[in-house]
């Protein structure tokens, strides 16, 4: 029997285009959900019950929620609180939540469409309860901490976070994950890990686990200006394993601090120090014996002393920090 050799065609077959996956639909509402937008909606009623229970909402409380989704958590908050404020970037989500609240006979919901980082927070609220979109977890927590320093503190915040992010937020000085955010949380609030949440509790299921934490503002609130404090922490945590001596010798850092100092002197009518600015900064570190300290290993007391030392010797150095802020839109909660 003669076998004919196999000859491959020189003409390559065209590649088949991948079939686009249909968007995941919410089983109750039929709304399409997008993973890229972080739309992982919590549907596990047991987890929702535990979150609401941990918030300990009183009948006179105003509650602030970031990201209402289809209203699963919101509908549990409405019968407990005097007022519920919620904001979501998706119009269809807000409309669905409003529709559910209206069908349930609730008149205490105020829902806005917009970016939670741009829409001003309610003027006053008692509790923040949220399944936070993971991409904005850090800036939302910073906004909550800033609210404490502004004199309108909230009583508690119960937040769903990415588990790895929660680990960093709750880390101790000297640990690998200790960061600027963890330090700020330690200064302004008490943070407690409540419980972990599996991916199957969401629609669609994320590829990561989640953790629910509870924050409570420290009483009394620390007597520090949040902008000054955060400016100091930004500087020393930009290279957190470097010594403070190396951090404050960096030209860009010295230029920024000197500009702040000169502006403060000009506005306050104060004559600038005759000491060259780099030497002024170095003398503060030397007097506090912190030249060889490293940010990741410093505790709150050390950093508080350093901030006070800068205010004594070079007041205004941290007075006008270049902190990234977002313009507030005209729309906002009443």
Residue pairs with C-beta under 8 A, 6 or more apart in sequence:
23 32
23 33
23 34
24 32
24 33
24 35
24 203
24 204
25 31
25 32
25 33
26 32
26 33
26 41
26 70
26 203
27 43
27 203
28 70
29 70
29 96
31 70
31 92
31 93
31 96
33 39
33 40
33 41
33 203
33 204
35 204
35 206
37 89
37 90
38 133
38 134
38 135
39 69
39 90
40 202
40 203
40 204
40 205
40 206
41 69
41 70
41 72
41 131
41 202
41 203
42 48
42 69
42 72
42 73
42 131
42 160
42 197
42 201
42 202
43 72
43 201
43 202
43 203
44 197
44 200
44 201
44 202
45 72
47 197
47 201
47 212
48 72
48 73
48 76
49 76
50 194
50 195
50 212
51 73
51 129
51 131
51 158
51 160
51 212
52 73
52 76
52 77
52 80
52 129
54 158
54 194
54 212
54 214
55 63
55 127
55 129
55 156
55 158
56 127
56 156
57 63
57 77
57 80
57 81
57 127
57 129
58 126
59 80
59 81
59 82
60 82
60 126
61 80
61 81
61 82
61 125
61 126
61 127
61 155
62 81
62 82
62 83
62 84
62 85
62 122
62 124
62 125
62 126
62 127
63 77
63 80
63 81
63 83
63 84
63 85
63 125
63 126
63 127
63 128
63 129
64 85
64 86
64 121
64 122
64 125
64 127
64 128
64 129
64 130
64 154
65 73
65 74
65 77
65 84
65 85
65 86
65 87
65 128
65 129
65 130
66 86
66 87
66 116
66 128
66 130
66 132
66 133
66 136
66 140
67 86
67 87
67 88
67 116
67 130
67 131
67 132
67 133
68 74
68 86
68 87
68 88
68 93
68 94
68 97
68 111
69 88
69 93
69 97
69 131
70 93
70 96
70 97
70 100
71 96
71 97
71 100
71 101
73 129
73 130
73 131
74 84
74 86
74 97
74 100
74 101
74 109
75 100
75 101
75 104
77 84
77 129
78 84
78 101
78 104
78 106
78 108
78 109
79 106
81 108
81 127
82 108
83 108
83 110
84 108
84 109
84 110
85 110
85 111
85 112
85 122
85 125
85 333
86 94
86 97
86 109
86 110
86 111
86 112
87 111
87 112
87 113
87 114
87 116
87 119
88 94
88 97
88 111
88 112
88 113
89 113
89 114
89 115
89 116
90 113
91 113
94 111
94 112
94 113
97 109
97 111
98 109
98 111
101 109
101 111
110 333
110 334
112 119
112 331
112 332
112 333
114 329
114 331
116 136
116 140
117 136
117 139
117 140
117 143
117 326
118 326
118 327
118 328
118 329
119 328
119 329
119 331
119 332
119 333
120 328
120 332
120 333
121 143
121 147
121 333
122 333
122 334
123 152
123 333
123 334
124 152
125 154
126 154
126 155
126 156
127 154
127 155
127 156
127 157
127 158
128 144
128 154
128 156
128 157
128 158
128 159
129 157
129 158
129 159
130 140
130 157
130 158
130 159
130 160
131 160
132 140
132 159
132 160
132 161
134 161
134 162
134 165
137 159
137 161
137 162
137 165
138 165
138 181
141 159
141 169
141 181
141 185
141 215
142 181
142 184
142 230
144 154
144 157
144 215
145 184
145 185
145 188
145 189
145 226
146 226
147 153
147 154
148 154
148 188
148 189
148 217
148 221
148 226
149 188
149 221
149 222
149 224
149 225
149 226
150 226
153 217
153 221
154 217
155 216
155 217
156 214
156 215
156 216
157 189
157 214
157 215
157 216
158 194
158 212
158 213
158 214
158 215
159 212
159 213
159 214
159 215
160 197
160 210
160 211
160 212
161 169
161 210
161 211
161 212
161 213
162 208
162 209
162 210
162 211
163 196
163 208
163 209
163 210
163 211
164 208
166 193
166 211
166 213
167 177
167 211
168 177
168 178
168 179
168 181
168 182
169 179
169 181
169 182
169 185
169 191
169 213
170 182
170 191
170 193
170 213
171 177
171 178
171 179
171 182
172 178
173 183
173 296
173 297
173 298
173 299
174 296
174 297
178 240
178 296
179 237
179 240
180 230
180 233
180 234
180 237
183 233
183 237
183 300
183 303
184 229
184 230
184 233
185 191
185 215
186 300
187 218
187 222
187 224
187 229
187 300
188 217
188 218
188 221
188 222
188 226
189 215
189 216
189 217
189 218
190 215
190 216
190 218
191 213
191 214
191 215
192 213
192 214
192 216
193 211
193 212
193 213
194 211
194 212
194 213
194 214
195 211
195 212
196 209
196 210
196 211
196 212
197 209
197 210
197 211
197 212
198 209
199 205
199 206
199 207
199 208
199 209
199 210
201 210
202 210
222 304
224 304
224 307
227 318
227 319
227 320
227 321
227 323
228 307
228 311
228 318
228 319
228 321
229 307
230 321
230 323
231 318
231 321
231 322
231 323
232 303
232 306
232 307
232 310
232 318
233 303
234 321
234 323
235 247
235 248
235 253
235 257
236 244
236 247
236 295
236 298
236 303
237 295
237 296
238 247
238 253
239 246
239 247
239 295
240 294
240 295
240 296
241 294
241 295
241 296
242 294
242 295
243 291
243 292
243 293
243 294
244 285
244 290
244 291
244 292
244 293
244 294
244 295
244 306
245 282
245 285
245 291
245 292
247 253
247 295
248 254
248 257
248 281
248 282
248 285
249 278
249 282
254 277
254 278
254 281
256 322
257 277
257 281
257 317
257 318
258 277
260 316
260 317
260 318
260 319
260 320
260 321
261 272
261 277
261 314
261 316
261 317
262 272
263 316
263 319
263 320
264 270
264 315
264 316
264 317
264 319
264 320
265 271
265 272
265 316
268 316
270 315
270 316
273 280
273 314
275 283
280 313
280 314
281 314
281 317
282 291
283 313
284 306
284 309
284 310
284 313
284 314
285 291
285 306
287 309
287 313
288 305
288 306
288 309
290 302
290 306
293 302
307 318
310 317
310 318
311 318
